[in-house]
Amino acid sequence: MTAPFGATWGMLIERCEELPEDATLITPLSTGRFRVTGVQQQRVIIEDTDTGDSQPLQREQFEALVEHTRESASDGYDLERLPPKAEPYAAVLALHPRYVLDQQEGRVIELEEADESAVLDDTPHLSTIADDDDQADERAESDVSVYADALLLIDALEREDPTDLDGIDTPDLVNLYTLLSDVQRNANDLRKDVTDILLDRVQHDRPAHGQYGSVQRTTRRNRSLKDDKTVLEAFEGSGIDHEQLVGVDRGKVDEALEVVSVPESAVYDVSENEYVRKADVDEERKETRLQGLKDRLAVSDDPEAEVLRQEIDRLEQEIEELTEFSPGSAVGES
């Protein structure tokens, strides 16, 4: 049953009122940033974070967008059809648990059922993180292994030219290889921890978006052959000669399944596991962010920048001391 717009509007108003004070919404096509500064009975007031200009978003325009989305059924409403300067309507509507912004397809979609498990922090095109300038004074060293390895790797890459590996001395190549291996191992460990948390937050039909990319929930299907006796008994009376399956070769079993009505579950133990995979990466934004960090560190006279440079030097010295080895020394020499 289609919900009346009055109920939809009431829920949308509640979600707007629940927004944190520093929450920033992002328009889906032009990626413009704005904040909700006021909620009234017939409209929502927003403010452009770049220009400071205010704009009222009228209830009747939200109702029109809901109708267009509903008429588009499962395909959703194409955001390219929005009138000029109407993108904020789609971003605000996506706060409602029944509406989703599909960034890749450029559409707003109405779900059959409201996703009551969704929380504001998971809503596409919503950032509850303060601007970078506000966060700069709060940065602190992270207590995870990959952090120190990454700092050392960045420093090593700045000292050497990774586009000319043939021109790098062997000891420096060994350093690079060691750091790359450590970063990969520790990053994978941290990624697994992050994945476990995301699995509780990302829904199958609702990709989650971040500043640098997006992820979606996916199911991986695994099959393993049951023991030989079980497999042979499953094909009993099917017309498949046991000699064709002797040794129970997986390829032969799959060929047999294609020509007989034996169910797959009779010969395979089938399991599924949920995981999230990277769906999109904004390489341009990553490069811009990284360049900004490097430029700010290079020219900054701020004490925190100097502390970071000293931390890099200290970590590098510790690695050198721990890995120092003299081929001419014997084990046990003092």
Secondary structure in CASP SS format (residue, H / E / C, confidence):
PFRMAT SS
TARGET T0000
AUTHOR 0000-0000-0000
METHOD secondary structure of the structure
MODEL  1
M C 1.00
T C 1.00
A C 1.00
P C 1.00
F H 1.00
G H 1.00
A H 1.00
T H 1.00
W H 1.00
G H 1.00
M H 1.00
L H 1.00
I H 1.00
E H 1.00
R H 1.00
C H 1.00
E H 1.00
E H 1.00
L C 1.00
P C 1.00
E C 1.00
D C 1.00
A C 1.00
T E 1.00
L E 1.00
I E 1.00
T C 1.00
P C 1.00
L C 1.00
S C 1.00
T C 1.00
G C 1.00
R E 1.00
F E 1.00
R E 1.00
V E 1.00
T E 1.00
G E 1.00
V E 1.00
Q C 1.00
Q C 1.00
Q C 1.00
R E 1.00
V E 1.00
I E 1.00
I E 1.00
E E 1.00
D E 1.00
T C 1.00
D C 1.00
T C 1.00
G C 1.00
D C 1.00
S E 1.00
Q E 1.00
P E 1.00
L E 1.00
Q E 1.00
R H 1.00
E H 1.00
Q H 1.00
F H 1.00
E H 1.00
A H 1.00
L H 1.00
V H 1.00
E H 1.00
H H 1.00
T H 1.00
R H 1.00
E H 1.00
S C 1.00
A H 1.00
S H 1.00
D H 1.00
G C 1.00
Y E 1.00
D E 1.00
L H 1.00
E H 1.00
R H 1.00
L C 1.00
P C 1.00
P C 1.00
K C 1.00
A C 1.00
E H 1.00
P H 1.00
Y H 1.00
A H 1.00
A H 1.00
V H 1.00
L H 1.00
A C 1.00
L C 1.00
H C 1.00
P C 1.00
R C 1.00
Y E 1.00
V E 1.00
L E 1.00
D E 1.00
Q C 1.00
Q C 1.00
E C 1.00
G C 1.00
R E 1.00
V E 1.00
I E 1.00
E E 1.00
L C 1.00
E C 1.00
E C 1.00
A C 1.00
D C 1.00
E C 1.00
S C 1.00
A C 1.00
V C 1.00
L H 1.00
D H 1.00
D H 1.00
T C 1.00
P C 1.00
H C 1.00
L E 1.00
S E 1.00
T C 1.00
I C 1.00
A C 1.00
D C 1.00
D H 1.00
D H 1.00
D H 1.00
Q H 1.00
A H 1.00
D C 1.00
E C 1.00
R C 1.00
A C 1.00
E C 1.00
S C 1.00
D C 1.00
V C 1.00
S H 1.00
V H 1.00
Y H 1.00
A H 1.00
D H 1.00
A H 1.00
L H 1.00
L H 1.00
L H 1.00
I H 1.00
D H 1.00
A H 1.00
L H 1.00
E H 1.00
R H 1.00
E C 1.00
D C 1.00
P C 1.00
T C 1.00
D C 1.00
L H 1.00
D H 1.00
G H 1.00
I C 1.00
D C 1.00
T H 1.00
P H 1.00
D H 1.00
L H 1.00
V H 1.00
N H 1.00
L H 1.00
Y H 1.00
T H 1.00
L H 1.00
L H 1.00
S H 1.00
D H 1.00
V H 1.00
Q H 1.00
R H 1.00
N H 1.00
A H 1.00
N H 1.00
D H 1.00
L H 1.00
R H 1.00
K H 1.00
D H 1.00
V H 1.00
T H 1.00
D H 1.00
I H 1.00
L H 1.00
L H 1.00
D C 1.00
R C 1.00
V C 1.00
Q E 1.00
H C 1.00
D C 1.00
R E 1.00
P C 1.00
A E 1.00
H E 1.00
G C 1.00
Q C 1.00
Y C 1.00
G E 1.00
S E 1.00
V E 1.00
Q E 1.00
R E 1.00
T E 1.00
T E 1.00
R E 1.00
R E 1.00
N E 1.00
R E 1.00
S E 1.00
L E 1.00
K C 1.00
D C 1.00
D H 1.00
K H 1.00
T H 1.00
V H 1.00
L H 1.00
E H 1.00
A H 1.00
F C 1.00
E C 1.00
G C 1.00
S C 1.00
G C 1.00
I C 1.00
D C 1.00
H H 1.00
E H 1.00
Q H 1.00
L C 1.00
V C 1.00
G C 1.00
V C 1.00
D C 1.00
R H 1.00
G H 1.00
K H 1.00
V H 1.00
D H 1.00
E H 1.00
A H 1.00
L H 1.00
E H 1.00
V H 1.00
V C 1.00
S C 1.00
V C 1.00
P C 1.00
E H 1.00
S H 1.00
A H 1.00
V C 1.00
Y E 1.00
D E 1.00
V E 1.00
S E 1.00
E E 1.00
N E 1.00
E E 1.00
Y E 1.00
V E 1.00
R E 1.00
K E 1.00
A E 1.00
D E 1.00
V E 1.00
D C 1.00
E H 1.00
E H 1.00
R H 1.00
K H 1.00
E H 1.00
T H 1.00
R H 1.00
L H 1.00
Q H 1.00
G H 1.00
L H 1.00
K H 1.00
D H 1.00
R H 1.00
L H 1.00
A H 1.00
V H 1.00
S C 1.00
D C 1.00
D C 1.00
P H 1.00
E H 1.00
A H 1.00
E H 1.00
V H 1.00
L H 1.00
R H 1.00
Q H 1.00
E H 1.00
I H 1.00
D H 1.00
R H 1.00
L H 1.00
E H 1.00
Q H 1.00
E H 1.00
I H 1.00
E H 1.00
E H 1.00
L H 1.00
T H 1.00
E C 1.00
F C 1.00
S C 1.00
P C 1.00
G C 1.00
S C 1.00
A C 1.00
V C 1.00
G C 1.00
E C 1.00
S C 1.00
END
